[in-house]
Amino acid sequence: MQEITGPGKQMYLYDIYQLNKTAKMAGLLFLGTLLFLFLFKPFVVNEAELKYSYLFTCLVHAVSPAIIFIGYFRIVGYIKNEDLLNDRQLTFHLVFSLASVFLIIGVVSFLLRDLIYNNSDNWSLRYLWEEIRNTYLAGGLFSSYFLFANYYFRSQKNRKQEYSLQEIKENDTQVQPDVVFIKAHVKMDDFNFNPSAFLFARAEGNYIEITTRNNDGLKKELKRISLKQFELQISGIGNLIRCHRTYLINIRQVNHVTGNSQGYLLSFQGTADKIPVSRANLEIFDRLYLEKGMN
């Protein structure tokens, strides 16, 4: 078997990271659903109708959502061009995906009734509606909790990162001619960065993909650092700006601009990649791009 090396290996490792992240979320969903059903018994269950123990019934109702969650978000829910979507589109995608997952879970729970219940009305519309309704009620509760918790812990993490990076900028950042020292999430991943050779960086979860130009052409590298952390450490370099939620560019390397007041698409020499400029960043981009043309 041929070994994967270079950027291909880095992207492969990133895909593994995303798969592990989805699996962990599914594991939390399974555990949370199992405990919720077994400890609180939120829905009326006639235990005389159960073919097996109540614990086994809870296991069935906890396993199926976890499997459906992994299947949906790894296959149906995958967005190829997520980095080109704005916040409103991403919010719509999340709400639509959750609503779809809840519907699938409700239908699957209905189809499993014959496995766990002795009831002549298992295939009735009444129980179909009941399973879908219960799924939306429980799913909405879990989703609200996890989204709130995710928002809270992310905001706390960002505050700590900003404080830490302020110390880095004041004490640890070593700037030499054409070279900036970048501190990554882990010390062994720290790297030197040449701003003059930099074209653009794209967010890839907790990684960024950096595109640079050298004597051999263009080079892409995956670095283990968030775009926010990277931006804070190179904030003193005027030509490097955040143009989009998931992109940071070297404005002096921009070769061509297309678009309108809703947003731009930027072209760079030597690559077919088109980098978006979001509407919120148009003003600062226009100002700096004009300064570039005057120099």
GIQUI-V798080 format. One line per field, one symbol per residue. phi: phi as a letter, one per 20 degrees, with the letter a starting at -180 (. if undefined). psi: psi as a letter, one per 40 degrees, with the letter a starting at -180 (. if undefined). burial: + if it has 16 or more other ideal C-beta (glycine too) atoms within 10 Angstrom, else -. A space follows every 10 residues. Layout:
phi->???
psi->???
burial->???
This chain:
phi->.ffecmgfff ffffffffff ffffffffff ffffffffed lfdfceffef fcffffffff feffffffgf fffecfefdf dgfeeeffff ffffffffff ffffffffff fegffccebf egeefgffff ffffffffff ffffffffff ffffffffff fffffffffe ddfddcgmcc edeefcgfeg becdffefda ccfcmedcdd dcdcfeoecd cddeafffff fffdfeeffd cedagcccce ffefdbccpb feqdcddcfn befddedfgf dffffgffff fffee
psi->hhhhiadddd dddddddddd dddddddddd ddddddddde gdihhgedeh daiddddddd eddddddddd ddeecdehhd fdeeiidddd dddddddddd dddddddddd dedddeighe edeidddddd dddddddddd dddddddddd dddddddddd dddddddddd ddhhhihehh hhhadhdeei iihhddehci ihhgbeiihh hihadeaihh ihigiidddd ddeedehdeh iheideihih deehdihiaa eeiihiiihe iehhhihidd eddddddddd dddd.
burial->---------+ +--+------ -+---+--++ -+++-++--- ---------- ------+++- ++-+++-+++ -++---+--- ---+++---- -------+-- ++-+++-+++ -++--++--- -+----++-+ ++-+++-++- -++------- ---------- +---+--+-- --+------+ -+++------ --+-+-++++ ++++--++++ +++------+ -+++++++++ ++++----++ ++++++++++ ++++------ --++-+-+-- +-+-++++-- ++--+--++- -----
